[in-house]
Structure formats: structure tokens, C-alpha cells
Amino acid sequence: MGNAESNAYQNHLSRFLPEEQSDIDGLFDTLSGSSGSSGAKNAKAAKKTVTLAALQAHTREPLPQPMTARLYNGMKSIDLPGKSSGLSEQIAKEQFVIFMSNLLKGNADEKISIIMRMIDKTGGPLKGKQIREFTEDLITSVVHVLSYRKELKGWSLENTRDSSSGVKALASELLSELKLPDGTKPVGSQLLEANFDQSVIEDWVYRVPQISVFLSVVIRQGLHVLHSLPDQTNDILNLVPHCKGIKGRGVVSLFDIPAIIYINSHLPAEMQHKWQLLFSSRLHGESFSQLCAHIVNKGPCLVIIRDLDGFLFGGFASHSWEVKPQFQGDNRCFLFSVFPTLAVYTYTGYNEHYMYLNHGQQTMPNGLGMGGQHGYFGLWIDSDYGKGHSKAKPRCTTYNSPQLSAKEDFTLDALEVWAVGDTPESAGRKGKKSILDVDPQAQALLEMAGKSRQSEGLREPMEEEEGDDDEN
């Protein structure tokens, strides 16, 4: 090979640690069918090539076939000095290594030409419809390969909501960051029919880190290369949190896998490694006192609600819930929607009405609320369990969120609360105390409401002590 080609190849190869180079060499040998030619392997490696059929055979189970074809088009798009572009239907080792280097180690500029060819093998400019198809394929592939490799950390396609609508919702949310050259964001049919050139796509990939993270997961887990070596980023390690407290309980979560990935990415970094089920209306009953008993003093939580119209929405509480007639929390709190749209709404700075929980008082509203103000919460669950509202005309003052429920005043169909991150010591990690033991004020309030005995006999061991919830 020529010096220019040799230098480019060596520069890309040098990005990988020695053990990573060995892993990539082994994969290329497997794909090119040269793994058995031990004596002549080194001498002939540069002349070996990978075909689409070989790549498809290797990824038939771990990856959906459309994504395998996209990976092949990406590898094939690498131009080598001294060779005619696009004429060869086979992938040379230099192309393979540069592809790996650019997508796993490169910046947005290095990734973009490959991603353009993965979206459409002719290059571009690209229509929004093509970018949407690529994004949906990418998210589908992430869910598929993580499930296949048993890397969902206790989540599964059986204990979560069907992912097909979540794939479309997450793709739409990521595509909402696409900007036309004049800076405007096209929506609806305008987005699908608009043309986007390379600079616009590069800007999008730079501003939407999920695209690069998802590509890395598809390559590492789909091709089974560099998947367990030490250079993995925290984004990939915490892509999916460990799931605790759901195994063997016959519960299908209101969350789907794409929503879990997206919502988790918006949590504070130190809380992204684990979610633990604290309350499910299907397990613990439709009772506000039961809700309080299971979530108070348990650390930061995610609350998710489904109304009778099928809308899914909720909020992140950055602090432990406390029963008291005043607002609590901080500016890390947010509201979110899961269905029919997937979105996160963060604080505006307008007020500090982050989260509110009250029960058994005559003078202040009783219920669980987030954002807005009394009587006009962005999210409200009344202590008269089953009723709620999401009032935002036009937006919630605290979080700039729209109306999250189908109707302003909604009827609650199902509710879950998930603790995120590590359980605080005050929660009684050994499962020997309930909220009635550790919060005398809450006990008194429940007694006044005639609820004090409802939780007796319902105390459960902390599921986080079960070591096997991570297994699929």
C-alpha cells in the first residue's frame, strides 16, 4: 500500500489500546474468514476483505438486518488513497479499522460522512424522512441487541411496555433538534420533506449525543467488539439503569425501553445506575395513604402516571418526598411525557414550586403535585385517589410543560414510583422500618385520616437485596 494510505491506517489504528487492536483484528479475521490461516495470517491480512454476506451472517441474530446493511454502507463509504471510490463491493481491513476509529473514537466531523452514507448510501443531501427511518432503525437496533446480549440489567421486553411506540416517540424527540440552515426547526410534514445537507446533519449529531452513543452500542454489542474493554464511557455504562424490585411480581412497567433510556439520561449522573420499584398501583392498591407509605423518605424518585385515555406522563423528584404543607425539592426536578410524545421539561426559574406532598390537613391542599401552583399544578394527584389534573395554559410556570394528560382533569388508570440511585440510609435499607415508623408526623396524619392500620402486614423486604434482579 502507498505511504499515504499506510499513514492514515496507522493513525487510526493507534487510537486503540493494544488489547482493543487485538479485539478488532480478531473480528476482522472472523468476518473475512482468515481466522484459521495461522501461518500466513499476518502476511495476508491486508488483502483479506469482508463481504455484505459475511457481515449479515455474523449479525443475523444480534442485529436487525436493515442496520447490518447500514453498517456495511458505512464501512464501504471509507475512501482509501489510490483506490477508486465506491467500485469495490468488499470491505478492506483499512476501511474496517477507519470505520471503527471514526465512529467509536472520532468527533462529529469524523463521524458525519459515514453516518450520511449509513442513512443513504449515495451520500446526501438527505430528506427528513430518510433521517427519521435511520433514527428509528438505530433505536430499534439498540433495544434489540441489548435484549439479545442480556444487557438490559433486569429490564426485559416482557416486563416493560411494548417498545414499538417508544421507538417512534424517541426518534421524533431526537429529530426535533434538526435545524434548517436558517436556524428554524421544521415540524411535521415540513420536517419529512425538507432537505438537509452535511453541515446540518453534523450539527445535529454534535448536539444530540444519543446518536453517537447508540451507534457505539450497535457496533460494540452487535459486532461483539470492544464491548467489555475499559474505554467504555459512562454514557454507555449507564445507558440502561439496573432494574430492582420488579422480578417475579408479574408487573409490566408503564415505561418502555426507549423511554427508560431517554428519561435516565436526564437524571443527575449519580442517579443513573439504578431504578427500584417503590410503588405500583397494581401491586399495592389504589390508595393515597399506601402511596405515601411507600415513597416518603426513600430518596429521589420518578413518578409515572397513565390516565384513562392512555396518556403517560410524570415527574422526577430530586429529593425524598416529605409530607408537609409546603413546596420542596430543587431545580433538578423535571416533568416528562412518555406517550403520545416523549419529552422532558426542566425548570424555568420562574418560581420554586418543584414538588409538594401533603395529606390529612384541613387548611392546605392534600395530594402530590409538581410545578405551577395550588389548584393549577403541572402535575397533580389528589389525595382522593384516582383524581388528578395537569393545568398549563399555555405552559406550567415552573417547568414550561404543556398539559401532560389527555384532559385537564384526568382520571388515573395506573401509577408507579421508582427510586433512582442509591437508597438513603434513612429509608431503613434492611426493610425493617416503614414510613410509619420513621415519620411520626406522617403516622399521626394517617391516624387522623383513619388509615393507620392499612399498611400493617404489608411491609415488604427491600428488593435491592436480591442479587439476581439484574439478570434477564
Helices and strands as residue ranges (DSSP letters): H 3-13, H 18-32, H 41-44, G 45-47, E 49-50, H 52-59, H 65-76, E 91-92, H 93-105, H 108-119, E 126-127, H 128-148, H 163-175, H 188-193, E 195-196, H 198-207, H 209-222, H 234-237, E 242-244, H 257-265, G 269-271, E 274-280, H 281-284, H 288-295, E 301-307, E 312-317, E 324-328, E 334-339, E 343-346, E 355-358, E 367-373, E 376-382, E 387-389, E 409-420, G 425-427, H 435-438, H 440-448, G 463-465
